[in-house]
Amino acid sequence: MSKVLVVEDSLTQREMISTLLKKIGLKVTVACDGVEAMEQIQANCPDLVVLDIIMPRMNGYEVCRKIKSDSKTQNLAVVMCSAKKEEFDRYWGMKQGADAYIAKPFHPQELLGTVKQLLRG
């Protein structure tokens, strides 16, 4: 069973994304901000991270850069999922090393399809 870490400061969004992922048989853990995300990743390296950008303590761009610059976690798949939906935001997210970028609000199938594809990858 693949492990996914959902990093989202909004409780509603966190629960919605977690529920969607659990429904397709994934083991889901959660973090409320970037600092907690890095602690979770070190403690039990997930197979994929769904990462919000605008969060307290450490934003999603910083988390993604840290993941991708560490030899132990650089192959970890990262899906940025953010309300920042301008083309520049998508470009900047991919430039930080994200494997995919999904703008909120999103269709559940868009997220699930992306996650499944990256986990197969």
N, C-alpha and C positions, 0 to 999 in steps of 0.2 A: 504494500500500500504506500503510495507516494505521500510525502509530507509537505504541506504548504503553510507558510507563515503569512498571515494577513496583517499588514501594518497600516493602521487607519485610526486617526484620532476621533472620528465621529462614531459614536456607539451604534447608531442606526446603520450606517454604511458597513461597519465592521461585522455586525450581526447578519446583515443581508448577504454580504459576500461570503462569509463563513458558511451560512446555510446552503447557499448555492453549491459551494465546493464539496460540502459534506454529502449532499444529495448524489453526487457522482462518485462517491466512495473514497474521497481523499481524507487524510488525517489532517485536521486543521488546528494550528495554534495561532494565537493573536498577540499583537503588541500595539500599544497606544501611541507610541512616538518612536522616533529614530534611535534614541539611546536604548530603549527597551528592545527594539528590533535587533540591534547589534548584540545585546546580551543573549537574546534568544538564539540567534544564529550561531554564536560561539558555543552555547550549551547543547543544542541539538540541531545540528546542521540540516535544514530542510532541503527539499529537492527544488523548490520554487518559492519565490517571494512575490506577493501582490503588494505593491508599495504606493501609498499616497505620497504626494509631494509636499503639500502645505501642512506641516505638523510642528508642534512645539519641540523645543530642545535640540532637535537635529532634523533638518528637512530631508525629503526623499532623494533629492539630488546628491546630498552628502552621503546618505546611506548607500546609495547605488555605487558611488565612487569608491567607498570603503570596501564594499563587497568585491567589486571588480579589480581592485588593486591588491587584494590579499591572495596569495597563492593557494591558501586553503579553501577559499570561497569563490575564486574567480569564475568557476564553471557553473555556479549557482544561477539558475534562470531568474530573471527579474522582469516582472510586468508592472510598469508604472500605470497607475489608475488614478487620474486626477481631474478635478474640475477645470484645471488649466487646459483649455482646448484650442488655443491658437496654434498655428503651424510652427511658430517659433518654439513653443513649449514642447511640442512633440520632438522637434529637431534637437532641442537642448537635452531632453530626457534620453534620447538615443545616443547623443554625444557623451553622456555620463556612463554609458555602457548598458542601458536597458535593452532587453531582448525584444520587448514589445511595449507599446504605449496605447492605452485605452482612455478616451475622454469620457468623463461623467457628464450627464447621465448616459449609461450604456445599456444595450440590450443584454440580458443574461446570457444568451447564446454566443454573443461576441466574446465575453469573458471566458466562458466555458470552452469554447472552441480554441481560443488562444492558449489557455492553460493546458488543455489536452495535447495540443500540437507541440508545445515546448517540453512537456514531460515525455512525450514519445521521442523527441528530437535526439 
